[in-house]
Amino acid sequence: MTGLEKLFNPSTIAVIGASRTPGKVGYAILSNIISSGFKGEVYPINPNATEILGLKCYPRISDVPSDIDLAIISIPAQMVIDIAEECGKKGVKYLVVISAGFKETGPEGLVREVRLQTVCRRYGMRILGPNCLGFIDTYTPLNASFAATQPLKGPIAFISQSGALATSILNWSKSVGVGFSKFVTLGNRADIDESDIIESLCVDPNTKVILLYLESVSNGDKFRMIARTVSSVKPVIAVKAGASHHGAVAASLHTGSIAGSDSAYEAVFKQCGIVRARSLEELFNAARLFASQPIPKSYSTVIVTNAGGPGILATDACERYGVELKPIPIELARDLRAKLPPAASLHNPIDILGDADAERYRTTLETILARGDVDALIVILTPQAMSQPRETAEVLAEIKSRYPDKVILASFIGGEEMSEAKAILRKSGIVDFDFPDDAASALSLLFNYKRSIERLRNIPEPQKLKDVDREFVETLLSRFKLERRVNLLSYEAFQILSAYNIPTVSCRLARTPEEAVKIAEEIGYPVVVKVSSPEILHKTDVGGVKLNLNSPSEVADAFEEVVSNARKYMPRANIYGVEVSKMVARGMEVIVGMHRDPQFGPLIMFGLGGIYVDFLRDVSFRVAPLSAEEALDMIKETRSYTLLRGVRGGGPSDIESLVDVIVRVGLLSTEFREIADMDLNPIFVYEKGKGCIAVDAKITLSM
């Protein structure tokens, strides 16, 4: 039980603002409830009417003789608070507030929405909306919306943050035969949000697939926790709007500059097992496939086609979307060669030629499936003179009934002459795609979901580390806060990192050339000298770094040079001196960073490091805290992983030590919310067993 059962399946409904005038929202809502076949009691509320659409009308909700489970409110926003108060006194359990005029309109509307929340909390009422289209449950049945279309019944639930988009989807879905179990618009999410609806759908027996149209989430932590649980039970497929990178370019650190808000959503989707669609078309193509086909046992896929061109296009699409097409086994090729014309191509795709009739399709498909090692088929048919679309569709339907555990996708390419065949396929539960590209795209998302749930089952919860000095970091951060410090100096960042057992170079601050020489003598040559200023974050850009210094005179000269360069670049900068650190052997350069996302918290980045990180952007992201397995997944997602494994005779790098650094950066970021951004760049990674070390670090704090 999730607490929303009576929202979707109420016994009694009051429509506050019900209208006698066709074309008005209050009329459409009441009409939809009646025409959808709702079996409970419906009470129109309108002080100026005695009857609407054959139902007795009441002046106020307090006049209704029965208890009310659900009140749908469609009145001017200025009146909603008082009406909500009346509903609370009446004992109403749920409000669907259709009315606009709340926080979406500005400060005055925001105040009104907060007042609505306060009233509802006082009476224990839940709110869907305000400023929403309402919802539809085809199994109750109940259309509690002012949408113009009553959807078909089906196994797909759709949650939308856009009412206008929702009405368009409803209209489109009916024309292509897509059915819904529930259709929910969220509006302003004053109370009930996407996480609440997802959680309720997890236990809904009528929903097999959950679709999300997201612009944002209300509560990042809540969303992550619920979405991860739900996606392990049934597929959650999301399309995220607002994926552009505008706004991140002004960030000061590399991680903040690269990590747009979409990076956080991409990371969360991966960590929660949510399948991401890149368009509405891809979303619904995937939904149709997920709703009708099983999760395959393996990723083994074969394409069968009666035309070379579409087969090649399908092959290209499979490669583009990550669907691996393995060569046809020798034994299978031998069996097919004995049954197919000599000119048939027995590679993958299998081209059974343009004169293929339904029986040739049957022979080919049965021969393939009889082996048991192929779990997904993409079957392409183009209209040739000898083609038999209807009969071939019947063959596919029969084969699907005998092999229900196999994933079968069809792409019967053509117009009117394919309509009968497509209807047969749809009735049998086989999804037909207009073009092979769409089939490959949908299959790739099904495979992505399979990989996700397999990975989630094997990833343990992140562990709390014991070998860290939290008290030391807390003391440092408290001091910096009193000093109103935002940008820490490198040696201060190293102190924080070292407290969490993250390997760093030895680094100390020198305020004079003489101090710099003294430090160099103590830590040993060769050394590195870098200008020390909280205003100058990227020191290389201003000539603020001197490497491989081997004598006192070189160190003293370097002090003067980097300070002089920095003053020319930024005359008003606070320059504390220089930081002297031990020159260490170069390794492969990578970056580990953190940017605190406003919705999901610490977003950890890994990628190819050094001065080119902003240009190459070979990076991956996860939201902390994260396990060692998730950290390793981050590394594997980048091109850097190939280099870390060793190329052209080079041995593998110490990936294990790098995984440990990523986990520790995640833990540090999770435990200290004052840290807003962090860059460890570069980290030198050495050969396996030799570890890694951060040679530069930047930390910015939030005040």
URVENVEN-V724755 format. One record per run of one state. SS is the DSSP state (H for helix, E for strand, C for the rest). FROM is the first residue (numbers start at 0). LEN is the number of residues. If there is no record, write none. Layout:
BEGIN
SS;FROM;LEN  SS;FROM;LEN
END
This chain:
BEGIN
C;0;4  H;4;4  C;8;3  E;11;5  C;16;8  H;24;11  C;35;5  E;40;5  C;45;5  E;50;2  C;52;2  E;54;4  C;58;2  H;60;3  C;63;6  E;69;4  C;73;3  H;76;14  C;90;3  E;93;4  C;97;5  H;102;3  C;105;1  H;106;17  C;123;2  E;125;4  C;129;4  E;133;4  C;137;4  E;141;4  C;145;6  E;151;9  C;160;2  H;162;14  C;176;2  E;178;7  C;185;8  H;193;9  C;202;6  E;208;6  C;214;5  H;219;12  C;231;3  E;234;6  C;240;13  H;253;5  C;258;2  H;260;12  C;272;2  E;274;3  C;277;2  H;279;13  C;292;8  E;300;5  C;305;2  H;307;14  C;321;8  H;329;10  C;339;5  E;344;1  C;345;4  E;349;2  C;351;6  H;357;13  C;370;5  E;375;7  C;382;6  H;388;14  C;402;4  E;406;7  C;413;2  H;415;13  C;428;2  E;430;2  C;432;3  H;435;23  C;458;11  H;469;13  C;482;4  E;486;1  C;487;2  H;489;10  C;499;4  E;503;1  C;504;2  E;506;4  C;510;2  H;512;11  C;523;3  E;526;6  C;532;6  H;538;4  C;542;2  E;544;5  C;549;2  H;551;18  C;569;7  E;576;6  C;582;5  E;587;10  C;597;3  E;600;8  C;608;1  H;609;7  C;616;2  E;618;5  C;623;4  H;627;9  C;636;3  H;639;6  C;645;7  E;652;1  C;653;1  H;654;17  C;671;3  E;674;11  C;685;1  E;686;1  C;687;4  E;691;3  C;694;2  E;696;5  C;701;2
END
